[in-house]
Amino acid sequence: MRLNEEQRKKAEENMGLVGKVIKDRVHGLGRPGMMSFEDLFQTGCVGLCKAAVTDRGGGCFSTYAYRLIWNEISGALARQGRMSRRELAGLENREGPVKDSAAWEQAYARELRDALSSARERAGGAVSFGIRALELSAQGYGSREVGLIMGARPGTVRMWMTRARRYLKDQPGILRTAGK
């Protein structure tokens, strides 16, 4: 992507915004399998450059850039999550022993799935649908895709998920299993 002098200057002046987005919106830096701060910063800089190129000057640049930076970072995190899940699925299907950490992660995921399944059975209506939607979302599906799978509009799916999150926060078994 080529930036003219004005766009380059705008991007350089707002470079600190990338670090602010990471600080505000990315949780769990340093966890195994998580992108490093430097990788996230680089990805955010791509979003900042896109904002500088596409800005029409109609409003506050930093507000516009913040959103584009976050979109770029969240897309990279989602792609990384999908790749990690595919790699774990490859470990499950492979012949021979699985590394201890992978076996632990599989047992943890199984325990969490069982706890969510139990909570879904206890819950009713929209909360039950919301828990199912959260499970699909954790597998990498967006609300539009979940809506197609479950036969509902994306807005309805998001409403179900919000209700399910509220319900799950009050479930001590889920919180204990999730390590919160």
Backbone as a ProteinNet text record, in pm:
[ID]
protein_1_A
[PRIMARY]
MRLNEEQRKKAEENMGLVGKVIKDRVHGLGRPGMMSFEDLFQTGCVGLCKAAVTDRGGGCFSTYAYRLIWNEISGALARQGRMSRRELAGLENREGPVKDSAAWEQAYARELRDALSSARERAGGAVSFGIRALELSAQGYGSREVGLIMGARPGTVRMWMTRARRYLKDQPGILRTAGK
[TERTIARY]
85.1	0	90.7	62.5	141.3	67.9	140.3	86	154.2	75	137.5	192.4	256	323.2	225.5	109.8	9.6	-42	-69.5	-117.5	-10.8	114.2	223.7	238.1	229.5	241.5	127.5	6.5	-109.8	-90.2	-38.4	-15	93.4	200.7	308.9	264	182.2	133	41.4	-23.1	-119.9	-70.9	60.1	117.3	86.1	79.1	48.3	-90.4	-178.3	-314.3	-314.5	-218	-210.4	-187	-92	-65.7	-186	-257.9	-377.6	-485.6	-505.1	-604.9	-568	-442.1	-398.7	-421.7	-384.2	-400.9	-549	-632.8	-775.4	-850.7	-818.4	-906	-852.4	-720.4	-663.6	-634.3	-691.7	-672.6	-598.2	-512.2	-441.4	-309.7	-249.9	-118.6	-21.2	61.7	160.7	114.3	-14.1	-61.2	-0.8	17.2	67.1	-29.2	24.7	-57.2	-110.6	-88.8	-135.5	-30.2	-72.6	21.8	97.3	221.5	301.8	256.6	296.3	263.4	317.8	438.8	501.5	421.6	375.2	293.5	162.8	99.7	-25.2	-1.9	109.6	140.5	158.6	229	250.2	117.4	31.7	-99.7	-181.6	-175.2	-246.7	-196.4	-67.4	-11.4	-68.5	-96.3	-160.9	-298.7	-372.8	-503.3	-492	-389.2	-366.5	-338.3	-257.5	-228.4	-354.1	-435.8	-562.6	-650.8	-652.2	-731.4	-677.5	-546	-486.9	-519.6	-520.8	-548.5	-696.1	-786.2	-929.9	-999.8	-931.5	-993.5	-1036	-1159.7	-1211.7	-1211.1	-1163.6	-1152.4	-1283.9	-1386.6	-1517.5	-1537.4	-1451	-1467.3	-1333.5	-1338.3	-1218.1	-1140	-1019.4	-939.3	-911.7	-881.2	-843	-958.6	-1080.9	-1196.6	-1209.1	-1194.5	-1202.2	-1087.4	-967.2	-849.5	-857.8	-907.8	-921.1	-1000.9	-1112.1	-1198.2	-1127.6	-1060.3	-991.6	-874.9	-804.7	-695.4	-751.7	-860.4	-920.2	-971.7	-1032.6	-1080.3	-964.7	-853.7	-736.9	-682.8	-670.3	-617.4	-712.7	-841.7	-937.1	-944.3	-931.1	-927.3	-806.2	-692.1	-570	-583.9	-644.1	-664.1	-760.9	-864.8	-961.1	-894.4	-814.4	-743.8	-649.3	-579.2	-487.2	-563.4	-678.3	-759.8	-807.1	-850.2	-893.4	-777.3	-658.8	-541.4	-505.3	-512.8	-480.6	-577.7	-706.1	-805.3	-782	-745	-715.5	-594.1	-493	-373.4	-407.3	-491.1	-531.5	-612.9	-699	-777.6	-684.9	-577.9	-479.5	-409.6	-385.1	-323.7	-417.7	-547.8	-644.3	-651.3	-636.9	-652.1	-522.1	-411.2	-281.7	-263	-193.7	-158.8	-46.6	-40.6	68.9	35.4	131.9	105.9	94	8.7	-9.4	70.1	130	207.4	120	181.2	107.8	22	75.1	-1.6	-122.3	-107.8	-220.8	-325.1	-280.2	-374.2	-448.2	-376	-439.8	-543.1	-508.5	-601.8	-725.9	-708.7	-822.9	-913.3	-853	-931.7	-1004.9	-936.4	-996.2	-1113.5	-1092.2	-1198.8	-1317.1	-1291.1	-1398.7	-1477.9	-1406.6	-1472.8	-1558.3	-1505.2	-1579.9	-1702.3	-1686.7	-1801.4	-1910.1	-1868.4	-1966.6	-2038.7	-1964.4	-2025.9	-2123.3	-2086	-2175.7	-2299.4	-2280.3	-2392.9	-2490.8	-2437.8	-2521.5	-2596.9	-2528.1	-2593.1	-2700.3	-2675.1	-2773.4	-2899.1	-2881.6	-2998.5	-3079.6	-3011.7	-3081.8	-3151.1	-3090.2	-3145.8	-3260.3	-3338	-3447.7	-3449.8	-3525.5	-3552.9	-3430.1	-3428.3	-3323.5	-3185.6	-3180.3	-3050.3	-2991.1	-3073.3	-3026.9	-2975.2	-3050.8	-3005.4	-2875.4	-2866.4	-2747.9	-2624.3	-2638.8	-2524	-2477.4	-2571.5	-2535.4	-2464.4	-2516	-2454.6	-2313.3	-2292.8	-2159.3	-2064.2	-2114.1	-2030	-1986.9	-2081.8	-2048.9	-1953.5	-1975	-1887.6	-1745.3	-1732	-1599.6	-1529.8	-1607.5	-1549.4	-1507.4	-1532.7	-1486.9	-1595.8	-1720.9	-1829.8	-1869.3	-1904.2	-1955.4	-2105.4	-2164	-2307.2	-2392.3	-2347.1	-2421.8	-2422.5	-2305	-2295.1	-2373.7	-2364.6	-2439.9	-2588.9	-2631.1	-2771.3	-2816	-2731.9	-2766	-2779.1	-2687.9	-2691	-2815.7	-2847.6	-2957.5	-3090.6	-3090.8	-3214.3	-3266.1	-3177.2	-3217.9	-3137.5	-3185.7	-3114.2	-2992.9	-2888.5	-2768.1	-2797.3	-2888	-2923.1	-2985.2	-3068.3	-3129.5	-3023.2	-2928.5	-2819	-2738.9	-2707.6	-2630.9	-2709.6	-2842.2	-2926.3	-2923.1	-2934.2	-2926.4	-2792.4	-2686	-2552.5	-2536	-2592.5	-2585.8	-2658	-2775.8	-2851.8	-2777.4	-2715.9	-2641.9	-2521.2	-2451.1	-2335.7	-2378.2	-2489.1	-2539.2	-2573.8	-2638	-2676.6	-2553.2	-2454	-2335.2	-2249.8	-2254.8	-2179.7	-2229.7	-2356	-2414.4	-2402.4	-2333.7	-2319.2	-2181.4	-2173.4	-2041.4	-1963.7	-2030.3	-1960.2	-1889.8	-1952.9	-1893.7	-1772.9	-1789	-1678.4	-1558.4	-1586.8	-1477.5	-1407.7	-1485.2	-1428.4	-1348.5	-1398.2	-1330.4	-1208.5	-1188.4	-1071.5	-1084.5	-1204.1	-1226.9	-1235.7
-115.4	0	123	212.5	335.5	449.7	522.3	639.4	763.2	866.4	991.7	1060.1	1173.4	1241.3	1278	1328.8	1368.8	1247.1	1137.9	1015.3	956.5	956.6	903.9	985.3	1116.9	1204.2	1177.7	1160.7	1132.9	1000.7	899.2	768.7	779.1	849.8	863.8	939.1	1042	1120.2	1038.7	937	858.8	718.5	695.7	564	515	605.5	567	508.1	536.7	483.9	331.5	276.8	130.6	66.2	117.4	63.7	79.3	190.6	212.8	109.7	79.9	-19.9	-155.9	-192.1	-321.5	-324.4	-218	-211.7	-217.9	-144.8	-138.8	-266.4	-327.8	-430	-572.8	-591.6	-726.8	-773.8	-885.6	-941.1	-1073.9	-1100.8	-1228.5	-1226.7	-1107.9	-1104	-1189.6	-1262.9	-1345.7	-1488.7	-1517	-1655.1	-1740.2	-1868.7	-1957.2	-1956.4	-1947.6	-1947.4	-1810.4	-1710.8	-1574.9	-1501.3	-1417.1	-1336.1	-1243.6	-1214.7	-1125.7	-980.9	-894.1	-752.8	-695.7	-735.2	-682.8	-722.3	-849	-893.3	-815.2	-797	-721.3	-576	-518.8	-380.3	-365.4	-460.4	-456.3	-466.1	-556.9	-572.4	-445.1	-385.6	-261.2	-147.8	-146.3	-43.1	-55.4	-177.4	-195.6	-128.9	-150	-85.6	65.8	116.5	261.3	317.2	247.2	291.9	288.4	184.9	179.6	298.7	333.6	448.2	576.5	591.6	712.6	724.1	611	611.4	638.4	581.1	590.8	704.9	778.2	888.6	998.8	1044.1	1150.8	1284.7	1286.7	1411.7	1466.1	1382.9	1430.1	1432.7	1369.5	1363.9	1348	1299	1280.1	1159.5	1182.2	1074.5	963.7	1000.5	897.9	801.8	850	761.7	664	715.6	633	532	579.6	492.7	384.9	420.4	324	202.8	230.6	121.3	35.5	97.6	20.2	-59.9	-1.5	-74	-196.6	-177.4	-289.4	-395.3	-355.5	-453.2	-536.5	-473.6	-545.1	-643.4	-598.3	-683.3	-798.2	-768.2	-874.8	-977.9	-933.7	-1029	-1120.4	-1063.6	-1144.9	-1243.3	-1198.8	-1289	-1401.2	-1368.5	-1471.4	-1573.2	-1523.8	-1616.6	-1706.4	-1648.3	-1727.1	-1832.1	-1794.8	-1889.2	-2005.7	-1975.4	-2082.8	-2175.4	-2117.2	-2199.3	-2287.7	-2233.3	-2309.9	-2425.7	-2399.7	-2507.3	-2615.7	-2575.9	-2676.2	-2759.7	-2693.7	-2766.4	-2863.8	-2820.4	-2910.3	-3025.9	-2999	-3106.2	-3205.5	-3154.9	-3243.2	-3329.5	-3277.1	-3356.1	-3466.3	-3437.4	-3538.1	-3654.8	-3627.8	-3731.7	-3807.7	-3758.1	-3817	-3946.3	-4040.4	-4164	-4135.8	-4209.6	-4196.2	-4103.7	-4086.8	-4007	-3857.9	-3792.8	-3648.8	-3584	-3469.4	-3400	-3373.6	-3367.4	-3347.6	-3221.8	-3112	-2987.4	-3001.2	-3069.6	-3090.1	-3180.7	-3283.1	-3372.1	-3295.7	-3208.8	-3129	-3036	-2970.1	-2879.6	-2953.4	-3075.3	-3153.9	-3189.6	-3229.7	-3263.9	-3140.5	-3027.9	-2901.5	-2863	-2873.4	-2838.8	-2932.3	-3060.4	-3158.4	-3125.7	-3089.8	-3054.9	-2929.4	-2831.3	-2707.5	-2733.9	-2817	-2852.9	-2921.7	-3013.1	-3082.5	-2985.7	-2891.1	-2792.1	-2703.7	-2662.9	-2580.8	-2659.1	-2785	-2869	-2884.8	-2905.8	-2917	-2786.8	-2673.1	-2542.3	-2519	-2562.1	-2545.7	-2625.8	-2745.5	-2828.4	-2765.8	-2704.3	-2640	-2511.8	-2440.8	-2312.7	-2339.8	-2239.6	-2255.8	-2143.6	-2163.5	-2060.2	-1996.8	-1862.7	-1785.6	-1814.4	-1841.6	-1869.2	-1997.5	-2098	-2225	-2205.3	-2129.3	-2098.5	-2018.3	-1926.7	-1843.4	-1924	-2022.9	-2107.9	-2184.8	-2235.4	-2305.6	-2209.9	-2086.8	-1986.1	-1952.8	-1944.3	-1918.8	-2032.9	-2155.6	-2270.6	-2261.9	-2228	-2214.7	-2097.4	-1989.7	-1873.3	-1908.9	-1989.7	-2032.7	-2120.4	-2180.3	-2261.2	-2175.6	-2044.5	-1954.6	-1900.2	-1935.6	-1884.3	-1744.7	-1658	-1525.4	-1532.5	-1423	-1424.5	-1449.3	-1404.6	-1430.5	-1580.9	-1644.4	-1787.6	-1868.9	-1827.3	-1895.7	-1883.1	-1764.2	-1743.1	-1836.3	-1856.6	-1949.2	-2091.4	-2130.2	-2265.2	-2285.4	-2183	-2196.3	-2144.5	-2089.8	-2042.1	-1913.7	-1820.4	-1694.4	-1579.4	-1457.4	-1339.1	-1313.7	-1250.7	-1222.8	-1140.6	-1045.4	-964.7	-1049.3	-1145	-1235.9	-1323.1	-1368.7	-1451.2	-1372	-1246.7	-1164	-1143.3	-1126.1	-1109.9	-1238.3	-1354.1	-1482	-1494.4	-1457.4	-1470.4	-1378.9	-1259.6	-1167.3	-1226.3	-1281	-1343.1	-1463.2	-1540.9	-1658.5	-1617.9	-1512	-1466.2	-1424.1	-1350.9	-1309.3	-1431.3	-1528.5	-1649.6	-1726.4	-1740	-1818.6	-1752.7	-1619.9	-1551.8	-1590.6	-1631.6	-1670.7	-1819.7	-1893.1	-2038.1	-2069.6	-2104.3	-2126.3	-2241.2	-2343.5	-2455.7	-2414.2	-2328.6	-2280.8	-2192.9	-2102.8	-2013.4	-2091.7	-2192.9	-2274.7	-2350.2	-2405.5	-2479.9	-2388.9	-2266.6	-2172.7	-2109.2	-2133.3	-2080.7	-1934.7	-1885.4	-1743.8	-1728.4
0	0	0	-89.1	-100.7	-32.2	50.3	116.5	60.6	36.1	-5.3	119.9	101.9	212.9	324.9	289	389.2	467.9	396.5	461.6	552.3	506.6	587.6	716	703.9	820.1	919.3	865.8	950.4	1024.9	955.2	1017.8	1125.2	1096.3	1193.7	1318.3	1301	1414.3	1505.5	1449.9	1526.6	1559.8	1551.6	1578.2	1720.3	1816.6	1953.8	1969.1	1873.9	1876.7	1865.4	1792.9	1777.2	1913.1	1989.6	2123.5	2214.6	2201	2283.1	2250.7	2123.4	2084	2143.5	2134.3	2188.5	2338.5	2407.1	2552.7	2591.9	2518.5	2550.7	2516.3	2404.2	2349.3	2351.7	2362.9	2357.1	2498.9	2534.8	2668.6	2657.1	2751.7	2753.5	2679	2663.4	2599.3	2679.1	2609.9	2676.7	2700	2673.5	2686.9	2577.5	2603.8	2498.5	2379.6	2262	2141.6	2103.5	2188.2	2160.2	2080.2	1989.6	1912.6	2007.7	1974.9	2058.6	2037.8	2130.4	2119.8	1989.2	1952.5	1831.3	1707.1	1703.4	1590	1583.2	1699.6	1703.8	1663.6	1706.5	1672.4	1521.7	1462.3	1318.3	1244.1	1288.5	1227.4	1244.2	1362.4	1387	1299.3	1269.9	1182	1040.7	998.6	867.8	870.9	979.9	993.9	997.4	1064.4	1070.3	930.9	854.2	717.3	631.1	647.7	573.2	610.3	738.1	782.4	719.9	714.3	656.1	508.3	438.3	295	267	347.2	318.7	390.4	477.4	551.4	455.5	474	388.3	459.9	583.6	656.3	707.9	713.8	757	906.7	982.1	1127.1	1195.5	1315.6	1396	1342.1	1296.5	1238.5	1339.2	1463.1	1561	1588.1	1588.3	1608.6	1493.2	1372	1252.2	1250.5	1279.1	1276.1	1383.5	1503.2	1612.7	1564.4	1497.9	1451.1	1346.8	1250.8	1148.3	1205.7	1302	1368	1439.6	1514.5	1587.3	1490.7	1380.2	1281.3	1228.1	1201.3	1148.9	1253.4	1378.2	1485	1515.4	1525.5	1558.6	1446.4	1322.2	1210.9	1219.6	1255.5	1269.8	1384.9	1495.9	1610.2	1575.5	1500.1	1458.9	1366.5	1271.7	1182.5	1260.8	1357.9	1438.4	1519	1573.6	1650.2	1564.5	1442	1351.5	1318.8	1295.7	1265.3	1384.6	1504.7	1625.5	1642.6	1619.6	1632.3	1529.3	1407	1304.3	1344.1	1401.5	1444.6	1556.2	1652.5	1760	1706.1	1608.4	1548	1479.2	1417.5	1355.3	1457.9	1578.8	1685	1731	1737.3	1782.1	1685.3	1555.9	1455.1	1428.4	1480.1	1452.1	1531	1472.4	1541.2	1640.2	1747.8	1842.1	1957.1	2050.8	2170.1	2138.1	2213.2	2200.3	2312	2286.5	2388.5	2510.7	2628.3	2752.9	2749.3	2698.6	2696.9	2605.6	2494.2	2403.7	2469.3	2539.7	2609.1	2717.9	2788.4	2892.6	2832.2	2720.4	2654.5	2606.6	2556.6	2511.3	2628.7	2741.1	2859.5	2912.6	2913.2	2957.9	2867.7	2736.2	2640.9	2657.7	2681.4	2700.4	2826.4	2934.4	3059.8	3044	2972.2	2949	2861.3	2758.2	2673.1	2754.5	2843.7	2927.9	3020.2	3078.7	3167.9	3091.1	2970.8	2889	2846.6	2811.9	2773.7	2889.6	3008.1	3127.6	3153.8	3139.9	3160.7	3055.4	2932.7	2825.1	2854.1	2910.1	2944.4	3056.9	3155.3	3266.9	3223.5	3130	3084.6	2987.5	2967.8	2873.4	2772.6	2667.8	2569.7	2508.1	2510	2443.7	2503	2633.6	2697.3	2641.3	2624.5	2568.8	2425.9	2345.5	2210	2214.2	2310.7	2324	2358.1	2445.1	2480.2	2357.5	2280.2	2156.7	2060.3	2050.8	1963.5	2011.7	2143.6	2197.4	2163.1	2170	2134.8	1988.1	1900.3	1758.3	1735.1	1808.3	1796.8	1838.7	1942.5	1988.8	1885	1796.7	1690.6	1571.4	1580.4	1475.2	1385.6	1410.5	1329	1374.2	1280.2	1311.4	1335.6	1382.8	1414.8	1290.2	1174.9	1051.1	1019.5	1033.7	1006.1	1108.7	1236.1	1341.1	1312.2	1267.3	1231.8	1121.1	1021.2	913	965.8	1053.8	1110.2	1196.5	1276.6	1372.4	1318	1197.8	1136.8	1199.5	1229.4	1291.1	1230.8	1252.1	1205.3	1295.4	1240	1320.2	1445.6	1437.6	1555	1664.8	1624.3	1721.2	1786.2	1706.1	1758.4	1862	1831.5	1926.2	2055.6	2045.4	2164.2	2248.2	2181.4	2253.1	2325	2256.6	2315	2436.8	2429.9	2543.7	2664	2640.8	2750.6	2807.1	2719.1	2764.5	2848.2	2807.8	2885.9	3025.9	3034.7	3166.2	3251.4	3189.8	3261	3308.1	3219.6	3252	3359.8	3369.3	3475	3612.9	3623.2	3751.7	3778.9	3691.8	3707.5	3765.6	3894.5	3956	3891	3844.3	3781.6	3654.1	3577.9	3452.2	3483.9	3579.1	3614	3667.4	3749.4	3804.2	3690.9	3598	3487.3	3395.3	3374.2	3285.3	3350.9	3479.4	3548.3	3587.3	3601.3	3636.2	3786.6
[MASK]
++++++++++++++++++++++++++++++++++++++++++++++++++++++++++++++++++++++++++++++++++++++++++++++++++++++++++++++++++++++++++++++++++++++++++++++++++++++++++++++++++++++++++++++++++++

